[in-house]
Structures are given as C-alpha cells and as structure tokens.
Amino acid sequence: MKSGFITILGRPNVGKSSLMNALIGEKVSIVSPKAQTTRDRVNGILTTKDYQMIFVDTPGVHKPKTRLGEYMDKCVRGATEGVDAIVIVLDVTKRISDADTAFVEKYLKGDAPVYLVLNKVDAVGYDKVYPMLQRLSFLLTKTEERGAVKEIIPTSAKNKRNVDLLRDYLAKELPEGPCYYPVDEITDKSERYMICEIIREKALMLLNDEIPHGIGVSIQNMYYDERDVAHVLIDIVAEKDSHKSIIIGAGGEKLKMIAERARKDVERLLDAKVYMELFVKVREDWRNDGLIMSDIGYDMKKLKK
C-alpha cells in the first residue's frame, strides 16, 4: 500500500478546489466564481486498492488584510510542510506574470516534487495554451538555485481533461505507507463543517460581490427527531446591518433561496430529510475578532503557531 499527502497551491480563483474535487471524483470543497472561496485547509481523500492519496486544498495565496486573512495565509504556509508532492495551479484565462513564475520557483527550492497545472483550458483553447507552455518551459530545467518542475500539465477541472494523467503522475510520488483514514472517508472535515460550507457556497452564488467576504456560517443547533429528520439551525454572520438586509432580501426571499438550494446538498450529505432554519446576525468587523472567528469554527490556535 502507498499513501501520502499532496498540497494544491495557487492564487485565488484559479480552480484549486474544483481540481481537487475532480481528482477525487467527489465534491469535497465548495466552489464558486468568487475569489477566496476556500478559507481553511481541507483534506480530500482518495482511496483505491493500491494507494490512499490525501489532497490538501488551501486558500488562495494573497496579501492578508484581516485576521481571517492571516488565518488563511497560515493555512497555506502550514500545508507545504512534509508533503510528498505539490501541485501549483495557474489560470490560463489570465496572463502568466513574472510573479506567477517566481511563485513556482519558490517551491522548487524545497524537497517536494512540484507539478504545474494550467487549468481552465476549456475556456481558451490550445492556441492560447501553447504560448504559455513555451513561456513556462524553462521551469522544466534544473538550475544551481532550484530544482525543476516534474511536469507541466494543461487541464480542465470542469470537464476533467488530463485529470487522470495528473492523478497517475501523483500516484508515482507516493511512498509506501498506511491508510491514514478509513477507506470510506472522502474528507477529514466533520458533517457540521461541511453543512456550513454548503450554506456559504450558496450564499456566494446568490449575493453581491462585496457581501460574501464578510459572512461567516455556524451551526447553532443540530439534532434528529423521532422520524430521523435532521433539524439544523444555522447562523449567517454578517459584518454590517446593510449586509444583513441584503442577505435576507425583500420579504426574506434571498435567505429562502439560500436555504432551498443548500437543503438538497445537505440532504445528500446526511442521507436524511432535513428541516433547516437560517438566521442572520450582525457582528461588526468579525473578521478581526478572534473570539467570534473561534465561535464560527476557525481554529485560532493556528495563528499562535
């Protein structure tokens, strides 16, 4: 048996979570077109008869502006320690900059093998991808200052193009080892965490661009009744009263839409009927308040390490 950890890195909104979901074949991390959708380190687990591959999905690399941003940055830095491979994702719909290549070269100075993924090829076509491959080809050559990228792989997480190829390459990097997780688990996160993320995903899809970064989600209460119906009471935490009214919407319609879209996914997750109530609470500047962040579910001990 082989097993190991593979970290997925990249800037916000390049498709890291979508790629991990495609590699595993299950939806583990939430996805949206909004930047900084992923806020925490999420392990996605793929177990076959030959190996257990644990993918570490990370927040997008960015310059922190709040304590939540610092928390996300800490998640990224901690996710590269002691892993068996690193996958760096670039978005081919955007220009490949010198900062992007410098970002890749930074990780070529470590011990872990690095694979470079050019994601979203379905959106541009190979006539635009080939010049990018040429532009990045120097990374395939080792220098005195750094190692070399093992492979540069154009992919589409959306239609799974070359995802199997990437998975096969990564499987070769796994050392012999035990199963770290039970064979039927696909993530290390709890049901409660996943429910909160599902709510946040639907909110990201339905709310204005400025709102999603200022919301947190936590479970107030969760229990099963005698009919095995799951009752879930959820708080959506907003930073401003004006945001609260937007989240609720006219006559409560926006909040109702979030709940309706989320309930289907939560029922699939729990394999049970779900009765869900959403409440919106205002906690001003909560992204800079460690106590509130802890209440919402972020492990503030990470900021002390």
C-alpha positions in Angstrom: 0.0 0.0 0.0 1.2 3.5 -0.8 -0.1 6.7 0.8 0.9 10.3 1.1 -0.1 14.0 1.1 -0.3 16.3 -1.9 -0.8 20.0 -1.4 -2.6 22.1 -4.0 -1.5 25.8 -4.2 -2.4 28.8 -6.3 -3.7 32.3 -6.3 -7.4 33.0 -5.6 -10.0 31.7 -8.1 -7.6 29.6 -10.2 -9.7 26.4 -9.6 -7.8 24.6 -6.9 -11.0 23.3 -5.2 -12.5 22.2 -8.5 -9.3 20.4 -9.4 -9.3 18.5 -6.1 -12.9 17.6 -6.5 -12.2 16.3 -10.0 -9.1 14.3 -8.8 -11.2 12.6 -6.0 -14.3 12.2 -8.1 -16.4 13.6 -5.2 -17.4 17.2 -4.2 -15.3 17.8 -1.1 -14.5 21.6 -1.3 -17.1 24.2 -2.2 -16.6 26.1 -5.4 -17.8 29.5 -6.7 -16.6 32.1 -9.2 -15.8 34.4 -6.3 -12.2 34.8 -5.1 -11.1 33.4 -1.7 -13.9 30.8 -1.6 -11.7 28.4 0.4 -10.9 29.8 3.8 -9.5 26.7 5.6 -7.2 23.8 4.9 -9.4 20.9 3.7 -8.1 17.4 3.2 -9.7 15.4 0.4 -9.1 11.7 0.5 -8.9 9.3 -2.5 -8.5 5.6 -1.6 -8.0 2.9 -4.2 -6.9 -0.7 -3.8 -3.3 0.5 -4.4 -3.0 3.7 -2.6 -4.5 6.4 -0.4 -3.9 9.9 -1.8 -4.7 12.8 0.6 -5.1 16.2 -1.3 -4.7 19.3 0.8 -6.8 22.1 -0.6 -5.7 25.6 0.5 -7.0 29.1 0.5 -5.8 31.3 -2.4 -2.4 32.9 -1.9 -3.0 36.6 -1.2 -1.8 39.5 1.0 -3.7 39.3 4.3 -5.8 42.4 5.3 -7.7 41.0 8.3 -7.1 38.4 11.0 -9.2 36.0 8.9 -6.8 36.7 6.0 -3.8 36.0 8.3 -5.5 32.7 9.3 -5.9 31.7 5.6 -2.3 32.6 4.9 -1.2 30.5 7.9 -3.2 27.6 6.4 -1.3 27.9 3.1 2.2 28.0 4.7 1.5 25.1 7.0 0.2 23.0 4.2 3.5 22.6 2.4 5.4 21.1 5.3 6.3 17.4 5.0 4.1 16.7 2.0 5.0 14.2 -0.8 4.2 16.4 -3.7 3.0 20.0 -4.5 0.6 20.9 -7.3 0.6 24.6 -8.3 -2.4 25.7 -10.3 -2.3 28.6 -12.8 -5.3 30.0 -14.6 -4.8 30.1 -18.4 -7.6 32.6 -18.9 -5.3 35.2 -17.2 -1.8 36.4 -18.2 1.1 34.4 -16.8 3.2 37.1 -15.0 6.7 37.2 -13.6 5.1 37.0 -10.1 3.5 33.7 -11.1 6.8 32.2 -12.3 8.6 33.5 -9.2 5.8 31.8 -7.1 6.5 28.5 -8.8 10.3 28.8 -8.4 9.9 29.5 -4.7 8.6 25.9 -4.2 11.2 24.4 -6.5 13.8 25.2 -3.8 12.2 22.7 -1.4 12.4 18.9 -1.3 8.9 18.0 -2.6 8.4 17.4 -6.3 6.3 20.1 -8.0 3.8 19.7 -10.7 2.5 22.7 -12.6 -1.1 22.6 -13.7 -2.5 25.1 -16.3 -6.2 25.0 -15.5 -9.3 26.1 -17.5 -8.1 25.1 -20.9 -11.7 24.5 -21.9 -12.2 28.3 -21.7 -9.4 29.4 -24.1 -8.4 26.6 -26.4 -4.9 25.3 -27.1 -4.0 28.1 -29.5 -3.6 30.3 -26.4 -2.2 27.5 -24.2 0.8 26.6 -26.4 2.5 30.1 -25.9 2.0 29.7 -22.2 3.7 26.3 -22.3 6.6 27.8 -24.2 6.8 30.7 -21.7 7.0 28.2 -18.8 9.2 25.6 -20.3 12.3 27.0 -18.6 10.9 25.7 -15.3 11.5 22.1 -16.6 15.2 22.6 -16.4 17.1 22.4 -13.1 19.4 25.3 -12.1 22.0 25.8 -9.3 19.4 27.8 -7.3 16.4 25.5 -7.7 15.0 22.2 -8.8 12.8 21.6 -11.9 9.1 21.2 -12.3 8.4 17.5 -12.9 5.6 18.1 -15.4 3.5 20.9 -16.8 0.0 19.7 -17.5 -2.8 21.6 -19.2 -6.1 20.6 -17.6 -9.7 21.4 -17.3 -11.1 20.6 -13.9 -14.5 21.4 -15.3 -14.6 18.7 -18.0 -11.8 16.6 -16.3 -9.4 16.9 -19.2 -6.0 15.4 -18.3 -7.1 14.9 -14.7 -6.5 11.2 -14.9 -3.0 11.9 -16.3 -2.2 14.2 -13.4 -3.5 11.6 -10.9 -1.3 8.9 -12.4 1.8 11.1 -12.1 1.0 11.9 -8.5 0.4 8.3 -7.6 4.0 7.6 -8.6 5.2 10.1 -6.0 3.5 8.3 -3.1 5.8 6.4 -0.7 4.9 3.1 0.9 2.7 3.8 3.9 -0.5 3.1 5.9 -4.1 4.2 5.3 -4.3 7.4 7.3 -8.1 7.5 7.1 -10.8 4.9 6.8 -11.3 3.7 3.3 -14.9 5.1 3.0 -14.0 8.7 4.1 -13.5 11.4 1.5 -12.6 14.3 3.8 -11.3 15.0 7.3 -13.9 17.6 7.9 -17.0 17.0 10.1 -20.6 17.0 8.9 -21.2 20.3 10.7 -18.2 21.9 8.9 -19.5 20.6 5.5 -23.0 21.9 6.2 -21.7 25.4 7.0 -19.6 25.3 3.8 -22.6 24.3 1.7 -24.6 27.3 3.1 -21.6 29.6 2.3 -21.3 28.3 -1.2 -25.0 29.0 -2.0 -24.6 32.5 -0.4 -21.5 33.1 -2.6 -23.6 32.3 -5.7 -26.5 34.5 -4.8 -25.1 37.6 -3.1 -23.4 40.7 -4.4 -19.6 40.6 -4.8 -18.9 42.7 -1.7 -21.0 40.6 0.7 -19.6 37.0 0.7 -16.2 38.0 2.1 -17.9 39.5 5.1 -20.1 36.5 6.0 -19.4 33.5 8.3 -21.6 30.5 8.9 -22.0 28.5 12.1 -24.5 25.8 13.4 -26.5 27.0 16.3 -28.1 23.6 16.9 -28.4 20.2 15.1 -30.4 17.2 16.1 -32.5 14.3 14.7 -36.2 13.8 15.7 -38.0 10.5 16.2 -38.7 10.3 12.4 -34.9 10.6 11.7 -35.4 14.1 10.2 -32.4 16.3 10.7 -33.1 19.7 12.2 -30.4 22.2 11.5 -30.4 25.8 12.9 -27.8 28.0 11.3 -26.4 31.5 11.9 -25.1 33.5 9.0 -22.9 36.2 10.5 -22.7 39.5 8.7 -20.4 42.5 9.3 -23.0 45.3 8.8 -26.7 45.9 9.2 -26.8 46.9 5.5 -25.4 43.5 4.6 -27.9 41.8 6.8 -30.8 43.3 4.8 -29.2 42.2 1.5 -28.7 38.6 2.8 -32.3 38.4 3.9 -33.7 40.1 0.8 -37.1 41.6 0.1 -39.7 39.6 2.1 -36.9 37.1 3.1 -36.7 35.8 -0.5 -32.9 35.8 -0.7 -32.5 33.9 2.6 -35.2 31.5 1.5 -33.3 30.8 -1.8 -30.0 30.1 0.0 -31.8 27.7 2.3 -33.6 25.9 -0.6 -30.5 25.4 -2.7 -28.5 24.3 0.3 -31.0 21.8 1.7 -30.7 19.5 -1.3 -26.9 19.2 -0.9 -27.3 18.8 2.9 -29.8 16.0 2.5 -27.4 14.3 0.1 -24.6 14.7 2.7 -26.6 13.4 5.6 -28.7 10.9 3.6 -31.7 12.1 5.5 -34.6 14.6 5.3 -33.6 18.0 6.5 -35.5 20.8 8.2 -33.3 23.9 8.0 -33.7 27.4 9.6 -31.4 30.2 8.8 -30.8 33.3 11.0 -28.7 36.4 10.1 -26.8 38.1 12.9 -24.6 41.1 12.7 -21.1 41.0 14.3 -19.3 44.1 13.3 -15.7 43.6 11.9 -15.9 39.9 13.0 -13.0 39.0 10.6 -10.7 40.8 13.0 -12.2 39.4 16.2 -10.6 36.2 17.3 -13.4 35.2 19.7 -16.1 35.4 17.0 -13.9 33.7 14.5 -13.4 30.9 17.0 -17.1 30.7 17.6 -17.7 30.4 13.9 -15.3 27.5 13.7 -11.9 28.7 12.8 -9.0 27.1 14.8 -7.4 30.3 16.1 -4.5 28.2 17.6 -3.1 28.2 14.1 -2.3 31.9 14.4 -0.3 31.3 17.5 2.0 28.7 16.0 
